Amino acid sequence: MKIAVLCHSGAGGSGVVATELGLEVALAGHEVHFVATSVPFRLLGVGGANGPYFHQVSAFSYALFEQPFPELSAANALTEVIEECGIDLTHAHYAIPHATAALHARNITGKTKVLTTLHGTDVTLVGAEPAFRHTTRHAVQKSDAVTAVSQFLADVTRETLKVDVPIEVIPNFVDTARFVRVADPAIRARFAHPDEALLLHVSNFRPVKRVEDVVEVFARVSSEIPARLLMVGDGPERSRAFELAQQLGVIGRVHFLGSFPDVQTVMGIADLFLLPSNGESFGLAALEAMSCEVPVVAARAGGVPEVVEDGVTGRLAEVGDVDSMAHAALGILRDQSTYLAMGQAGRRAALEKFHPHLIVPQYLEAYRRVLSNEVAPV
Ligand code: GMT
């Protein structure tokens, strides 16, 4: 198959899933062409003459246009790739602008099929916004096939957008060979003393992530036990988290590391992962932590309970309940046997439920069905 992958290039989960999946599909022997505004985060340094290939969506600004048209630029770039490379199927990650752009390109060329994967905020934030409701609904309704990354997201999509097309649930996956425990004391020693608990948060620091709750939880934990916090990623809420850490007097124990693609190293040395988001369709970062045997303390929001099993692979609390989250974190960190059991259960879940060998074939099968005009069995 020749597949075009239309995705965001930043550090957000949808771009990460698009990239990791595209790489797996290429490994399975298919020709994969990424189409994005810049090289996707986790594709940096990968690819070559044998693919996967990258095609840039060019930006165009013109004084008469008060706003840019990312959807039309993406549709234009995709149209060229479809024509030049003979693309069979376009996999659009995120509804607007990517599914809409893919539908445009399908109309222009009359050639490609479109499979859209919904990731979360494309429905829960963008699609729920009156300014985008009709266009998001149209994108979902008119795709040749639609997948969602959790049952929660499939249900919310039906309710919010009032669509009646089949939505197949295909969960996120994790490369369990890469996301492993890192038992190198020298790496851990860069951030924490051996007697300190190392807490971790990884995200794109958007409001939905509630990064201030991360700091609040950490302040409570570190008032009880020696601890450090690694904050990995960047985004609009980073400075608020920094200021709060200063106000709470814990800034000396919080490391803001910025954004980098090989998060597996910091995941592998952490003792606890914090994900207090107020809405999370899946929570890929939590799964990556679980694969590294790191227990997760998270808010019980959206699809998170489909990933983190309360009391087994971590602990869940209500959104904003930082006292309960801190209490749960301390309970795990103070009890070595709970800590080890939760870490091992997380690893087992990653291997038995979210391994690429289980998930990638589901996408390949969805591609095959779309290309042979079969309907998804949902
Ligand atoms: O909000 C983000 O963290 C980024 C966002 C995206 O679309 O780039 O992530 C969403 O997709 C991920 C991959 O499918 C999911 O694991 C995240 O839970 C989801 N984020 C939200 O729903 C907030």
Residues whose N, C-alpha, C, O or C-beta is under 5 A from the ligand:
A	BS01	GMT	G12 G13 S14 G15 V17 H119 G120 T121 V149 V208 G279 E280 S281 F282 G283 L284
